[in-house]
Amino acid sequence: MIKRHTRLLILFGGFLVFGINTLVPLSLGLTFGVALIGIALGQQGVWFLAGIGLFFSTIYATTVILIQEEFKEDGVQVMEVILATNAIMISVMNYMIGMLNDHLGVRVGILIMPFNLMIAWAAYQWIAHKRRSA
């Protein structure tokens, strides 16, 4: 059985327990699974959808560390580009969710979340593959 303080480390500082290269795909997979469960449960699954932020929160901190490790000299500039791109992508995603909600209903609009998580997982796998082969 995992001790209580270890569970908190996994949740909020998982890279200390799992390592950077294991945590991101693990967190994305857990987030995807919890999102699907929340969607499948419908109205009762709203708390699952709210809870996926806990799994996803580890990805942000881990990604910042990974970028600083990979781009030692240009880390700040790379983070600026990534954060700007992220802001644009989130704005577009929120707009798409709103449009889908308006035209097709909330249930269909929420389905964009697992789709975006699959894209994030595929992007991470592509980047990890490029790092291994370099």
NORMO-V118350 format. One record per residue. N is the residue number from 1. RES is the residue in one letter. PHI is phi in radians with two decimals (NA if undefined). PSI is psi in radians with two decimals (NA if undefined). OMEGA is omega in degrees with one decimal (NA if undefined). Layout:
BEGIN
n: {N/N}
res: {RES/RES}
phi: {PHI/PHI}
psi: {PSI/PSI}
omega: {OMEGA/OMEGA}
END
This chain:
BEGIN
n: {1/2/3/4/5/6/7/8/9/10/11/12/13/14/15/16/17/18/19/20/21/22/23/24/25/26/27/28/29/30/31/32/33/34/35/36/37/38/39/40/41/42/43/44/45/46/47/48/49/50/51/52/53/54/55/56/57/58/59/60/61/62/63/64/65/66/67/68/69/70/71/72/73/74/75/76/77/78/79/80/81/82/83/84/85/86/87/88/89/90/91/92/93/94/95/96/97/98/99/100/101/102/103/104/105/106/107/108/109/110/111/112/113/114/115/116/117/118/119/120/121/122/123/124/125/126/127/128/129/130/131/132/133/134}
res: {M/I/K/R/H/T/R/L/L/I/L/F/G/G/F/L/V/F/G/I/N/T/L/V/P/L/S/L/G/L/T/F/G/V/A/L/I/G/I/A/L/G/Q/Q/G/V/W/F/L/A/G/I/G/L/F/F/S/T/I/Y/A/T/T/V/I/L/I/Q/E/E/F/K/E/D/G/V/Q/V/M/E/V/I/L/A/T/N/A/I/M/I/S/V/M/N/Y/M/I/G/M/L/N/D/H/L/G/V/R/V/G/I/L/I/M/P/F/N/L/M/I/A/W/A/A/Y/Q/W/I/A/H/K/R/R/S/A}
phi: {NA/-1.36/-1.20/-1.05/-1.18/-1.22/-1.09/-1.14/-1.10/-1.09/-1.28/-1.91/-2.58/-1.01/-1.11/-1.22/-1.62/-1.72/1.63/-1.06/-1.27/-1.64/-1.17/-1.07/-1.13/-1.12/-1.13/-1.11/-1.12/-1.12/-1.08/-1.07/-1.09/-1.16/-1.11/-1.12/-1.09/-1.06/-1.18/-1.13/-1.39/1.20/-1.09/-1.25/-1.63/-1.04/-1.19/-1.13/-1.14/-1.20/-1.34/-1.16/-1.09/-1.12/-1.26/-1.29/-1.11/-1.19/-1.17/-1.07/-1.08/-1.15/-1.14/-1.06/-1.11/-1.09/-1.16/-1.11/-1.26/-1.37/-1.98/-0.99/-1.44/-1.84/-1.02/-1.17/-1.16/-1.12/-1.11/-1.06/-1.14/-1.14/-1.15/-1.14/-1.10/-1.08/-1.07/-1.13/-1.11/-1.16/-1.08/-1.12/-1.08/-1.10/-1.09/-1.11/-1.08/-1.08/-1.12/-1.10/-1.05/-1.14/-1.67/-2.11/1.86/-1.11/-1.03/-1.25/-1.08/-1.22/-1.10/-1.22/-1.06/-1.10/-1.07/-1.16/-1.15/-1.12/-1.11/-1.10/-1.12/-1.11/-1.11/-1.12/-1.08/-1.13/-1.12/-1.10/-1.11/-1.08/-1.17/-1.20/-1.46/-1.42}
psi: {2.38/2.31/2.76/-0.79/-0.50/-0.66/-0.68/-0.67/-0.73/-0.71/-0.79/-0.21/0.81/-0.48/-0.40/-0.55/-0.79/-0.45/2.64/-0.78/-0.31/-0.61/-0.77/-0.93/-0.59/-0.82/-0.72/-0.71/-0.77/-0.73/-0.75/-0.81/-0.78/-0.65/-0.74/-0.71/-0.79/-0.74/-0.72/-0.59/-0.18/-2.32/-0.58/-0.28/0.15/-0.65/-0.53/-0.75/-0.65/-0.57/-0.24/-0.31/-0.54/-0.73/-0.67/-0.43/-0.55/-0.49/-0.71/-0.93/-0.71/-0.69/-0.69/-0.78/-0.75/-0.72/-0.76/-0.60/-0.69/-0.72/1.28/-0.87/-0.62/0.37/-0.69/-0.77/-0.68/-0.74/-0.65/-0.78/-0.76/-0.77/-0.68/-0.77/-0.72/-0.76/-0.74/-0.79/-0.69/-0.69/-0.78/-0.75/-0.79/-0.68/-0.78/-0.73/-0.76/-0.77/-0.78/-0.70/-0.77/-0.72/-0.55/-0.15/2.81/-0.72/-0.73/-0.68/-0.64/-0.40/-0.24/-0.41/-0.95/-0.58/-0.78/-0.62/-0.64/-0.70/-0.76/-0.74/-0.77/-0.71/-0.74/-0.75/-0.68/-0.79/-0.75/-0.69/-0.75/-0.69/-0.69/-0.64/-0.18/NA}
omega: {-179.4/178.8/-175.2/-178.2/177.1/177.1/177.8/176.7/179.1/-176.1/-172.1/179.1/-172.1/-178.7/177.3/-176.4/-172.3/-171.5/-173.5/-173.3/178.1/-172.1/-174.3/178.7/177.8/179.5/177.8/177.9/177.9/178.8/178.5/-180.0/179.7/177.5/178.7/178.0/179.3/179.3/-179.2/-179.0/178.2/-175.3/178.3/-177.8/-178.7/-179.6/174.7/-179.8/177.2/-177.5/-178.7/175.9/178.3/178.3/-176.3/-177.3/179.3/-176.9/-177.6/-179.0/-180.0/178.9/177.3/178.5/-179.8/179.3/178.7/178.6/-175.6/-177.5/-173.7/-175.9/-175.9/-175.5/-178.3/-179.5/178.6/178.6/177.7/179.4/-179.1/-179.9/177.3/178.0/179.2/179.4/178.4/-178.8/179.0/177.3/178.9/179.8/178.9/176.8/-180.0/178.3/178.3/179.3/178.4/177.4/-178.5/-172.3/-174.7/179.5/-175.3/-176.8/179.3/180.0/-179.1/-179.5/178.9/179.8/179.0/177.5/178.1/176.9/176.5/177.9/179.2/179.4/179.2/178.6/178.8/179.6/178.7/179.0/179.4/177.8/178.0/179.6/-179.4/-176.4/-180.0/NA}
END
